């Protein structure tokens, strides 16, 4: 059975699951997911929804828990990423069912192909795990062999973040959409894998979830790509007295500006990439105004 509603791929930022500085408890994640699912429910009236979520704090916590147990070697990041896909998908399905009781949901454990020669492996820059003050971060870096970088006024662990190339489970996702499921997939950017003669092999990395969601949106032929974050708009000179919010902009215009490499830049790049490839519209805005963004009453909208 074909559903003629257009496809909307939604990338949900980390604030949808855990507020910065909040204890990484299951109860806190359930509470935050309840707000997120309420924001998404109304969108399902007009679109076939595909939800991609972040996992930075969660995969970082699992990595720390792995290090704490000394009787087995730590599990690699691609495996930990798969674990978080299951955990967060499970919690999101329950939250969505409460606000959309007559709808169907499926979480797809997603592998995403990357290039073994991607330069990101030589320059780790993807934040994972909790935030620390600088002395604590440097102590952990020395103790565990981490790479660390400043994240605002805090410090965090960084790991390689290769460019996503291909969604391995694409046809499964497409089949679920065709029978009216809301699909949760590519969680945390998916588990990075390299293709070889035997199939796929996982690699020690984390893929940017906004870029992964853009590849997914392109491969699905989505009409829209929406990135939900904790700000109403993309802003030029963000956080300064000269801050200027952007509303309806072209790819050419927005690419003239420079945005923070660790936060807004990949979101803008992902929307530009989607818009150029599909002639669709990329949207960026507040989690709490998801419906208003898609009616063009809020947010930043990027088109060719």
Protein Blocks (a to p, Z undefined) as FASTA:
>chain_A
ZZfbdcddddddfklmocghiacbfklmmmmmmmmmmmmmmmmmmpccdddddfklmmmm
mmmmmmmpmkbccddfklmmmmmmmmmmmmmmmmmmmmmmmbccddddddddddfklmkl
mmccbdedjdddfklmmmmmmmnopacddehjbccddddddddfbdfklmmmmmmmmnop
acdehehhiaaddddfklpadddddddfklmmmmmmmmnopabdcdddfbfbdcehihia
klccdfbdcfklmmmpccdfklmmmmmmmmmmmmmmnopacddddfklmmmmmnopgcjd
ddZZ
